[in-house]
Each structure stands twice: as C-alpha cells, then as structure tokens.
C-alpha cells in the first residue's frame, strides 16, 4: 500500500482489511479514535510501537509520558507538528512493513 492509498482509505468509515498493526493504530488516530489507536499501540513492545505510543501521548499533551515512550523508541522528542510526525511514522511503517 502506498502513502496515497493509505491516506485515501481515511475517507472510509472502516479501515481496509489489509491495514494491520501499527498502521491500523495510525488509521484510528487519524479518524479521531485515540483510544483504539492507543490500545493497539500498547500491544507492540518494539521501537516502532514505542514511537506510535509516544506520538499518541504527545498528541494528548502528556509530554512526560510521551518522553518516556520516545526514549523507548530511541527517538528524540520531535519539534515538528503532530501532522508532520504522523506522516513520518506512516511513511516509515509503509516502507518497512
């Protein structure tokens, strides 16, 4: 799936069956369902899972919790917008899945 296809899927009321894992978390986040996104991200004890988890806590303005998860992801606390970070994560996951 390309980034364009992934973003286009956000027009739908439910995610395509091909979207799984952390991409599914980002899909739910983009649709405004932070809790579903967080629930999925919590299940991934990987650097990528920690990155998504960190982004989600940053989005809810829980910076101390976000900093913890960024450290688990081996990433610095970002200075870019949430939208830019979401794009960076989605692109990375699409290219590496």
C-alpha positions in Angstrom: 0.0 0.0 0.0 1.3 3.5 -0.9 1.1 6.5 1.3 -1.6 8.0 -1.0 -3.7 4.8 -0.8 -3.4 4.8 3.0 -4.5 8.4 3.3 -7.3 7.8 0.8 -8.6 5.0 3.0 -9.3 7.6 5.7 -12.4 8.6 3.6 -14.0 5.3 4.5 -15.9 4.6 7.8 -13.9 1.5 8.5 -10.3 0.5 7.7 -9.4 -1.8 4.8 -8.7 -5.3 5.9 -5.2 -5.0 4.6 -4.3 -2.4 7.2 -3.0 -4.1 10.3 -0.9 -3.4 13.4 0.6 0.0 13.9 -0.7 1.3 10.7 -4.2 0.4 12.0 -3.4 2.4 15.1 -2.5 5.5 12.9 -5.6 5.0 10.9 -7.8 5.1 14.0 -5.9 8.1 15.3 -6.5 10.0 12.0 -10.2 9.2 12.3 -10.3 10.7 15.8 -10.4 7.4 17.8 -7.4 8.0 20.1 -8.4 5.2 22.5 -8.5 2.5 19.8 -5.2 3.7 18.4 -3.6 3.7 21.9 -5.0 0.2 22.7 -3.3 -1.1 19.5 0.0 0.7 20.1 0.2 -0.7 23.6 0.4 -4.3 22.2 3.6 -3.6 20.3 6.7 -3.8 22.5 9.0 -2.7 19.7 10.8 0.5 18.9 8.1 1.2 16.2 5.4 0.5 18.7 7.0 2.8 21.2 7.2 5.5 18.5 3.5 5.3 17.8 2.8 5.2 21.5 4.9 8.3 22.1 3.2 10.2 19.3 -0.2 9.4 20.8 0.8 10.7 24.2 2.3 13.8 22.7 -1.0 14.3 20.9 -2.9 14.2 24.1 -0.4 16.7 25.6 1.0 14.2 28.1 4.6 15.2 27.4 6.2 13.4 30.3 4.7 10.1 29.2 5.5 10.9 25.6 9.2 11.5 26.5 9.3 8.1 28.2 8.0 6.4 25.1 10.2 8.4 22.7 13.2 7.2 24.8 11.9 3.6 24.4 11.7 4.2 20.7 15.2 5.6 20.7 13.9 8.9 19.3 14.3 12.5 20.4 11.2 14.4 21.4 10.1 15.9 18.0 10.0 19.6 17.2 7.8 19.1 14.1 4.0 19.3 14.1 1.8 16.4 15.0 0.7 16.2 11.4 4.2 16.0 10.1 5.1 13.4 12.6 2.1 11.3 11.7 3.1 11.5 8.1 6.7 10.5 9.0 5.5 7.5 11.0 3.0 6.3 8.4 5.6 6.6 5.6 8.2 4.7 7.6 5.8 1.9 8.5 4.5 1.6 5.0 8.1 1.4 3.6 9.2 -1.1 6.3 6.3 -3.4 6.6 
